[in-house]
Amino acid sequence: MTQRDTPPSGRPPVALSAAGFVSCFDRFAISPLLILISTGLGIPLSTAVVTASAYFLAYGLSQPLWGILSDRVGRVRVMRVTLLVAALAGAVSALAPNAAVLIGARIVAGACYGAVVPTSLTYLGDTVPAARRQRALSDLMAVMAVGTALATAVAGALAEAVDWRLVFAAPAVCAVVCSWALRSLPEPRREKGTGGIGGHLGAVLRNRWALTVFGLAFVEGAVLLGTMTLLATALQARDVSASVAGLATAMYGVGVVVFSQLVRFLSGRLPVWVLIAIGGAQMCAGYAIVTAWVTLPAVFTTGLLLGGGWSFMHSSLQAWATSVVPQARGTAVAFFAGALFIGSSAAAAAGGPLAENGHFALLFGIACALTVPLTLTAVLTRRRWRPAAEDPSGHEGTGAARRDPHPPTTATPAG
């Protein structure tokens, strides 16, 4: 199949961005709904939290499947089919009569929406040359951040004004539209020579740098996404309304939009490990604030800082994941996303009992403490890694990563 690249600007296709927007909206809309679901279905808050942690777990565990399928049958085909199944699961979520049906529907939705973002990242890895890739990823991240911000803001307001069930129905309708819009997106050429499914898995799982990135993603998912899910709950436990709590946590999305543009500017001007260090410092500071105070101004500030942490640290790890095993890029990115959301699921599940008992300072303090070793490890390992040689088209070759005894003063944007 002939490869067709994205436009010369390297910006993501509109249909791809829209699909990522919907996936992020559905994933983050749950945050201000937890207490409303608990009340509406007559279940404990810790059970309501399972609707989020089960979604994240399914999102993460499904990643290897989507990565292998996208490497074998095509990126666009996988996204189109999973969006349609996710839409059906969203409709069931909106009509769920009890917690069991709701949790089951959210598991299916999480597994299917889980195909969209990593496959979108892989698509950009296939079609955007390495020199422009982190900028393209930052653009896609900015669109997804808008979906994240609107998710918490709109979900809280919509749930209070109408019903929390409508929050699950809205992205379901949008997913159908996105599946239809993706029909015109061309399939990119995929790297050959890894020996089928076994070859893809072997190329990824035998690569120590890939395993390092996956481990970092697991901890990042736990610290950032899993713990952040309970920020709105912490405010609601202090009698803040769901709509206001949703607006407060929406500052995370605002932070991603703002800081992702700064990352776009700094990419290539600063070493990647410096970008990671900046992101880790922002995450640590954000959680330190809500460890001391859970107030509206504190959560506003923490949301912004966590958005900055995601923009600086996660975009760097994400771009690393697209480059570490280029001959099995879809599988590598899928494992990366899987590790991220399995980590977030584990943290959300572990944090549920703490949240139910009002121990939010302890919860956020643990996240703050874990950010320190995460950042140090990410900085040190990313400084040591060097990408494989690139072919003349600007895409990475298929060779193993090599050590460079004389690191450059600036990193390539692909990192």
C-alpha positions in Angstrom: 0.0 0.0 0.0 1.3 3.4 -0.9 1.9 5.7 2.0 0.1 9.0 2.0 1.4 11.5 4.5 -0.5 14.2 6.3 -0.3 17.7 4.9 3.1 19.4 4.9 2.3 21.2 8.1 2.2 17.9 9.9 -1.1 18.7 11.6 -3.4 15.8 12.4 -6.3 15.2 10.0 -9.6 16.7 11.2 -11.4 13.4 11.4 -8.6 11.9 13.5 -8.7 14.9 15.8 -12.5 14.6 16.2 -12.3 10.9 17.1 -9.6 11.7 19.7 -11.8 14.5 21.1 -14.8 12.2 21.5 -12.7 9.4 23.1 -11.2 11.9 25.7 -14.7 13.4 26.4 -16.1 10.0 27.2 -13.1 9.0 29.3 -13.1 12.1 31.5 -16.8 12.9 31.8 -17.1 10.4 34.7 -15.2 12.5 37.2 -18.1 14.9 38.3 -20.7 12.1 38.0 -19.5 9.7 40.7 -21.5 11.1 43.6 -24.6 11.6 41.3 -24.4 8.0 40.1 -24.0 6.8 43.7 -27.1 8.7 44.7 -29.1 7.9 41.6 -28.5 4.1 41.7 -28.5 3.9 45.5 -25.0 2.4 45.7 -21.9 3.3 47.8 -19.4 5.8 46.4 -16.7 3.2 46.3 -19.0 1.1 43.9 -19.6 4.2 41.8 -15.8 4.7 41.5 -15.7 1.2 40.0 -17.5 2.5 36.9 -14.4 4.7 36.4 -11.7 2.2 37.4 -13.3 -0.6 35.4 -13.4 1.7 32.3 -9.7 2.5 32.8 -8.8 -1.1 33.3 -10.6 -2.2 30.1 -9.1 0.7 28.3 -5.7 -0.4 29.3 -6.0 -4.2 28.9 -7.4 -3.9 25.4 -4.4 -2.0 24.1 -2.3 -4.9 23.0 -5.2 -6.3 21.0 -5.8 -3.0 19.2 -2.1 -2.5 18.5 -1.7 -5.9 17.0 -4.9 -5.5 14.9 -3.9 -2.1 13.7 -0.5 -3.4 12.6 -2.2 -6.3 10.8 -5.5 -4.9 9.3 -5.0 -1.1 9.4 -5.2 1.9 11.7 -8.4 3.4 10.2 -10.3 0.2 10.0 -9.7 -0.5 13.7 -10.8 3.0 14.7 -14.0 2.9 12.6 -15.3 -0.4 14.0 -14.4 0.3 17.6 -16.1 3.7 17.5 -19.4 2.0 16.4 -19.2 -0.6 19.2 -18.3 2.2 21.7 -21.4 4.1 20.6 -23.6 1.1 21.3 -22.0 0.7 24.8 -22.6 4.4 25.5 -26.3 3.9 24.7 -26.5 1.0 27.1 -24.7 3.1 29.8 -27.4 5.8 29.4 -30.2 3.3 29.9 -28.5 1.1 32.6 -31.1 0.2 35.3 -28.5 -0.8 37.9 -24.8 -0.7 38.8 -24.0 -4.1 37.2 -25.3 -3.1 33.8 -23.7 0.3 34.0 -20.3 -1.2 35.0 -20.5 -3.8 32.2 -21.4 -1.2 29.6 -18.6 1.1 30.8 -16.1 -1.8 30.5 -17.1 -2.3 26.8 -17.0 1.4 26.2 -13.6 1.7 27.7 -12.2 -1.2 25.7 -13.5 0.2 22.5 -12.7 3.9 23.0 -9.3 2.6 24.0 -8.5 1.9 20.4 -8.9 5.5 19.3 -6.2 7.5 20.9 -3.2 5.1 20.6 -4.2 4.2 17.0 -4.4 8.0 16.3 -0.9 8.4 17.7 0.4 5.5 15.7 -1.2 7.0 12.6 0.8 10.1 13.1 3.9 8.0 13.8 3.3 6.4 10.4 2.7 9.5 8.4 4.6 12.4 10.0 8.4 12.5 9.7 10.3 12.3 13.0 11.4 16.0 12.7 7.8 17.2 13.0 6.3 14.4 15.0 6.3 15.8 18.6 4.7 19.0 17.2 2.0 17.0 15.5 1.4 15.0 18.7 1.2 18.2 20.7 -1.5 19.5 18.3 -3.5 16.3 18.7 -3.0 16.5 22.4 -4.4 20.0 22.4 -7.6 18.9 20.7 -7.9 16.0 23.1 -7.4 18.4 26.0 -10.3 20.5 24.8 -12.4 17.3 24.9 -11.1 16.6 28.4 -11.9 20.2 29.6 -15.4 20.1 28.1 -16.0 16.7 29.5 -15.7 17.7 33.2 -17.3 21.1 32.7 -20.2 20.0 30.5 -20.8 16.7 32.3 -21.2 18.3 35.7 -23.6 21.0 34.3 -25.6 18.6 32.2 -25.9 16.0 35.0 -27.3 18.7 37.4 -29.6 20.4 34.9 -31.0 17.2 33.2 -29.6 13.8 34.2 -26.3 12.0 34.5 -27.4 9.5 31.9 -27.4 12.0 29.1 -23.6 12.5 29.6 -23.1 8.9 28.4 -25.5 9.3 25.4 -23.9 12.4 23.9 -20.5 11.0 23.1 -22.2 7.8 21.7 -23.9 9.9 19.0 -20.6 11.7 18.2 -18.8 8.4 17.9 -21.1 7.3 15.1 -20.5 10.5 13.3 -16.7 10.1 13.7 -16.7 6.6 12.4 -18.5 7.8 9.3 -16.0 10.7 8.9 -13.0 8.5 9.1 -14.0 6.6 6.0 -12.1 9.0 3.8 -8.9 8.8 5.8 -6.2 6.9 3.8 -4.4 3.9 5.4 -0.7 4.6 5.8 2.0 2.2 4.8 3.1 0.1 7.7 6.6 -1.2 8.4 7.2 -4.8 7.3 9.5 -7.6 8.4 8.6 -8.4 12.1 7.1 -11.9 11.3 3.4 -11.4 11.9 1.7 -11.2 15.3 4.4 -13.1 17.1 7.1 -10.9 15.5 5.3 -7.7 16.6 5.0 -8.9 20.2 8.6 -10.2 20.3 10.1 -7.0 18.8 8.3 -5.0 21.5 8.7 -7.3 24.6 12.3 -8.0 24.0 13.2 -4.4 23.7 14.4 -3.1 27.2 13.8 0.5 26.3 10.2 -0.3 25.3 9.7 -2.0 28.7 11.2 1.0 30.4 8.7 3.3 28.7 5.8 1.0 29.6 6.9 1.0 33.3 7.0 4.8 33.3 3.6 5.0 31.7 2.1 2.7 34.3 3.3 5.0 37.2 2.4 8.1 35.3 -1.1 6.8 34.7 -1.5 6.0 38.4 -0.1 9.3 39.6 -1.8 11.6 37.1 -5.0 10.1 35.6 -6.1 7.7 38.3 -5.7 10.2 41.2 -7.0 13.2 39.2 -10.3 11.4 38.7 -11.0 12.0 42.4 -10.3 15.8 42.4 -14.0 16.6 41.6 -15.1 14.1 44.2 -12.9 15.8 46.8 -14.7 19.1 46.1 -18.2 17.6 46.1 -17.4 16.0 49.5 -17.0 19.6 50.7 -20.5 20.5 49.5 -19.4 22.0 46.1 -21.9 21.3 43.4 -21.2 18.9 40.6 -21.3 21.7 38.0 -18.8 23.8 39.9 -16.6 20.9 40.7 -16.6 19.9 37.0 -15.6 23.4 36.0 -12.7 23.4 38.5 -11.3 20.1 37.3 -11.8 21.3 33.7 -8.8 23.6 34.3 -6.7 20.5 33.6 -7.8 20.6 30.0 -7.2 24.3 29.9 -3.7 23.6 31.2 -3.0 21.0 28.5 -4.2 23.4 25.8 -2.0 26.2 27.0 1.1 24.2 27.9 1.0 21.9 24.9 1.6 25.0 22.7 4.6 25.9 24.9 5.9 22.3 24.5 5.4 22.7 20.7 7.6 25.8 20.8 10.2 24.3 23.1 10.4 21.0 21.3 13.8 20.8 19.6 15.1 23.8 21.6 15.4 22.0 24.9 16.6 18.4 25.5 13.7 16.0 26.0 14.8 15.1 29.5 14.4 18.8 30.5 10.8 18.8 29.2 10.1 15.7 31.3 11.7 17.3 34.4 9.5 20.4 34.0 6.4 18.2 33.7 7.3 16.2 36.8 7.9 19.4 38.8 4.4 20.7 37.8 2.7 17.5 38.8 4.5 17.3 42.1 3.6 21.0 42.9 0.0 20.4 41.9 -0.6 17.5 44.2 1.3 19.3 47.0 -1.2 22.1 46.9 -4.3 19.9 47.2 -2.6 17.8 49.9 -2.6 21.0 52.0 -5.9 22.5 50.9 -8.9 21.1 49.0 -10.6 24.4 48.0 -11.8 25.8 44.7 -8.7 28.0 44.1 -6.5 25.0 45.1 -8.2 22.6 42.7 -8.2 25.3 39.9 -4.4 25.7 40.3 -3.8 22.0 40.6 -5.8 21.3 37.4 -3.6 23.8 35.5 -0.4 22.3 36.9 -1.5 18.7 36.1 -2.3 19.9 32.6 1.2 21.2 32.3 2.6 18.0 33.7 0.7 16.0 31.1 1.8 18.3 28.3 5.5 18.3 29.2 6.0 14.8 30.6 3.4 12.7 28.8 4.0 14.2 25.3 7.7 13.3 25.7 7.0 9.8 26.9 4.4 9.4 24.2 6.7 10.5 21.4 9.3 8.1 22.8 6.8 5.3 22.6 6.2 6.0 18.9 10.0 5.8 18.2 11.3 3.0 20.4 10.2 0.1 18.2 9.3 1.6 14.8 8.9 -1.8 13.0 6.0 -2.6 15.4 4.9 0.9 16.2 1.2 0.1 16.7 1.9 -2.7 19.1 4.4 -0.5 21.1 2.1 2.4 21.3 -0.8 0.1 22.3 1.3 -1.4 25.2 2.3 2.1 26.2 -1.4 3.2 26.4 -2.3 0.0 28.1 0.3 0.5 30.8 -0.9 4.1 31.3 -4.5 3.1 31.8 -3.9 0.0 33.8 -2.0 2.3 36.2 -4.8 4.8 36.3 -7.3 2.0 37.0 -5.2 0.6 39.8 -4.9 4.1 41.4 -8.6 4.9 41.0 -9.6 1.5 42.6 -7.1 2.0 45.4 -8.2 5.6 46.0 -11.9 4.7 46.1 -11.9 3.6 49.8 -9.8 6.6 50.8 -12.2 8.9 49.1 -15.2 7.3 50.7 -13.7 7.8 54.1 -12.7 11.4 53.3 -8.9 10.8 53.4 -8.1 13.1 50.4 -5.0 14.6 51.9 -3.4 11.2 52.2 -4.5 10.3 48.7 -3.1 13.4 47.1 0.0 13.2 49.3 0.8 9.7 48.1 0.5 10.9 44.5 2.8 13.8 45.2 5.4 11.5 46.7 5.3 9.0 43.8 5.9 11.8 41.3 9.4 12.3 42.6 10.9 8.8 41.7 8.8 8.8 38.5 10.4 12.0 37.3 13.9 11.1 38.3 13.7 7.7 36.6 12.1 9.2 33.4 14.8 11.9 33.2 17.7 9.6 33.7 16.5 6.9 31.3 15.5 9.3 28.5 18.9 10.9 28.7 20.6 7.6 28.0 18.4 6.5 25.1 19.3 7.2 21.5 17.0 6.6 18.5 17.8 4.2 15.7 19.1 5.6 12.5 16.5 7.2 10.3 15.9 6.4 6.6 16.1 9.2 4.0 12.3 9.8 4.1 12.6 11.1 7.7 11.1 8.0 9.4 13.1 5.9 11.8 14.8 2.8 10.6 14.1 -0.6 12.1 17.4 -1.1 13.9 17.7 -1.3 17.6 18.3 1.8 19.7 21.9 2.6 20.1 23.9 4.4 22.8 25.6 7.6 21.9 28.7 8.3 24.0 28.4 12.0 23.1 24.8 13.1 23.6 23.8 16.2 21.7 22.9 19.4 23.5 19.4 19.3 22.1 17.1 16.4 21.5 15.2 15.7 18.3 11.5 16.6 18.4 10.7 12.9 17.9 11.8 12.1 21.4 
